[in-house]
Amino acid sequence: MHSDGSVFCALYRWRLHPGSEESFVQAWSRITGLLLAERGSLGSRLHRGPDDIWYSYTQWPSAAAKVEGLSRPSVDPDAWAQLRAAIAESLPELILEPESDFLAPLPRDGASINSMS
């Protein structure tokens, strides 16, 4: 891994309690939007896999920026509690080292994709 302060990327994975999917997406969207707007995150994308595992790919300007952004008091304690309540199992974080990037930004129409706001 680079130790030169390059972009920090990680993949998070969860199994959710049955029936908690909508609550999870709402909480995840709220937290992610606040981290992007207020804490220096470069954003994140949430995916549901065919294995019923939920995946979130996130980027920060650096590992230090992630640590600093998450070390301050919670951006929304209620949303964090809602998120945690939906999670049945958290799988280990995977730190990813970008090698090549051709991912285009998602189209924006003033609302998040799939109206997750």
C-alpha positions in Angstrom: 0.0 0.0 0.0 1.1 3.5 -0.6 2.2 5.4 2.5 2.5 8.7 0.6 -0.8 10.2 1.6 -2.6 9.1 -1.6 -6.3 8.6 -1.8 -7.7 6.1 0.8 -10.3 3.6 -0.4 -12.1 0.9 1.5 -14.8 -1.7 1.0 -17.2 -2.3 3.8 -19.6 -5.3 3.9 -22.6 -6.2 6.0 -25.3 -8.7 6.4 -28.5 -7.1 7.6 -31.4 -8.2 9.7 -34.3 -9.2 7.5 -36.7 -6.3 7.0 -34.1 -3.7 8.0 -33.0 -2.8 4.4 -34.9 0.4 4.0 -33.9 1.7 7.4 -30.2 0.8 6.7 -30.3 2.6 3.3 -31.8 5.7 4.9 -29.3 5.8 7.7 -26.3 5.0 5.4 -27.4 7.8 3.0 -27.8 10.3 5.8 -24.3 9.5 7.3 -22.6 9.4 4.0 -24.1 12.7 2.9 -22.9 14.4 6.1 -19.4 12.9 5.9 -19.2 14.2 2.3 -20.5 17.7 3.2 -18.9 18.2 6.6 -15.9 15.9 7.1 -14.0 15.8 3.9 -15.0 12.4 2.6 -14.9 12.0 -1.2 -18.1 10.0 -1.1 -19.3 6.4 -1.1 -21.5 4.1 -3.1 -23.7 1.4 -1.6 -24.5 -1.8 -3.4 -26.5 -4.9 -2.6 -24.9 -8.1 -3.8 -26.6 -11.2 -5.1 -25.3 -12.9 -2.0 -27.5 -10.6 0.2 -24.4 -8.9 1.4 -24.4 -5.1 1.3 -21.2 -3.4 0.0 -20.1 0.2 0.5 -17.1 1.5 -1.4 -15.7 4.7 0.1 -13.0 7.2 -0.7 -11.2 9.8 1.4 -8.3 12.1 0.3 -6.0 10.1 2.6 -6.0 7.6 5.4 -5.3 10.5 7.8 -8.3 12.4 6.5 -10.5 9.4 7.2 -9.2 9.1 10.7 -9.6 12.8 11.3 -13.1 12.9 9.8 -14.3 10.0 11.9 -12.5 10.9 15.1 -14.7 13.9 15.8 -18.1 13.6 17.5 -20.7 11.7 15.3 -22.2 13.6 12.4 -25.6 12.1 13.4 -25.8 9.8 16.5 -29.4 8.8 15.7 -28.5 7.7 12.1 -25.5 5.8 13.4 -27.7 4.0 15.9 -30.2 3.2 13.2 -27.4 1.9 11.0 -26.0 -0.3 13.7 -29.5 -1.7 14.6 -30.0 -2.9 11.0 -26.6 -4.7 10.8 -26.7 -8.4 11.8 -23.0 -8.9 10.9 -20.1 -6.6 9.9 -17.4 -8.2 7.8 -13.8 -7.0 8.0 -13.0 -3.7 6.3 -10.9 -4.2 3.1 -8.4 -1.4 2.4 -8.0 -1.0 -1.4 -5.1 0.6 -3.3 -6.2 2.4 -6.5 -4.2 1.3 -9.5 -6.3 2.6 -12.4 -9.6 4.6 -12.3 -12.1 4.8 -15.1 -15.2 5.2 -12.9 -17.5 8.0 -14.2 -19.6 9.9 -11.7 -23.2 8.9 -11.4 -25.6 11.2 -13.2 -27.2 13.7 -10.8 -30.6 15.3 -11.1 -30.6 17.0 -7.7 -31.5 13.8 -5.9 -29.5 10.7 -5.0 -29.8 7.7 -7.2 -32.9 5.6 -6.5 -34.3 8.5 -4.4 -32.4 7.3 -1.3 -32.5 10.7 0.4 
